[in-house]
Amino acid sequence: MKQSLPGIKNISVLPCAGIPQHAMAKCLSDIPVGLNCNTSNLDIYPESSLEVESNYTNGDYYENLTLKFTSTTRIPKQRKMALVVTDVEGKNYLIGTKERPFPIIEYTREISGSRNIYDIKVTFSGKRALIPCAI
């Protein structure tokens, strides 16, 4: 089953080390996940897309998430980073956890030779790939 999140208003980045432990397990148990750390907003263009596909693997469901967006901001690669996506209704969703696996961030291309505009693709897999959270 494939789902998409329409209307991405904001994307922020934060170090995975700042996420509470067992965020995915808390989400699966319907325990609210709160982020008590600083996030950095990315400058994004409106044509962002987020898709989550559910697959049944080895007797359990797993979700594979793909987030694509264009930004003028590079995400630091020296540390493991997570993202927070805010939709047009103001709901926040965490992509990533403190534990492995971490989100994979790829720069797919620089747009029209500019050094300041990047197409970015983020992939993440887990039992729950899009974790509702509060900042």
N, C-alpha and C positions, 0 to 999 in steps of 0.2 A: 504494500500500500504506500502510495506517495502522497505527501502533503506539502503545502507551501505556506509561508507566512507572508501575507500581503501587507504592503505599506510599512517598510522599515523607515523609522524616523531618525534613529541615531544608532551608532555603533561605538562602543568604548572598549578599551583594552586595559587589562590588569595582569599582574604577575600571577601565575598559578599558585605560587607560594602564599598569596593573600586570601585564597579561597578556604573556607572552613573544611575540615576533614570530613570525608564521607558524604559530600554534597549529593552525589548521585543516589546513594542509599537513602538519604533523607527524602529526596524527591520521590523515590519509589514508595516510601512509607507515608507520603503526604505530609511530611514535616516541612514547614517553610524554611527556605534557604536564604539567609541574610548575609549580605556582603558588607563587612565593616572595614573597607580599605578604599584607597583613592583609585579612581579610574580616570583614564585619559581619553577624552573624546577624539574621534577621528573625523577629519573633514571628508564627507562622503558625497557622492553624486546620487540623484534620486533613483537611478535605475538598478538599485540593489535587489538581489533575489536570494531567497533562502528556501531550500527544499530538504525534507526529511523523508527517508524511505525506510520502511520497516521490513525486516527479513526474518524468517524463521530459520535459525541455524543451531545445530547441535542441541535440539530440544528446548530452545529458548528464543525469545524475540530480541533482536538487536536493531538499533536505529543507526542509519548512516546519514549524516548531515553534510550538506554542501552549501556554503555561503559564498556568493560572488558579489563583489562591489568594486567601485572605482574610488580611489582616494588620492589626496595630495600628501598624505602622511604615511611614512614607512613605519611598520610595526617593528620594534626592537627584536632582533633574533638572538641576542646573547643569552636570554633567559627564556624559559618556557612561559608562554603568554596564553591567556584566556580572553574571551570576548564577551561583552554584554550587549545584546541587541534589544533596542526599544522599538515597539511597534507604534502605530498611529494612535492606538488606544491608551498608550502610556504603560503597557505591561512590559516588564523586563525579563529577559531570558538569558541564562548563562550558557556559554559554550566552552566546556572544559572543566576539569576538576584538579584538585591538588595532587591526586594520585594518577598513575598512568592509566590509560593512554592519554596523551596530551593532544590538543588540536594541531593539525599540520597546516602551516601558513605558507602559501606559494605566491610569488609574484609572477603572474602569467605573461605580462608584457608592460613596457613603457609605452604610453599612448603618444602617437605622432612625434616620436623623437624627443619629447619633453622629459626632462629629468625629474619633474615634480608631480607627474600624474601616473598612477599605477593601477592596473587591473589586479585585484587580489582574490585568491581563491582559498577558502578555509574549509578543511574537511575534518570531521570528528565522528567517531563511532563509539557506541556504548549501549547499555540497556536503555538509557534515556539520553538522547543527544541534545535535547533542548530543555534545559532545567529552569522552571520558573523561579525567579529570585526577587529579592527586595534590596535596594541600595540604601 
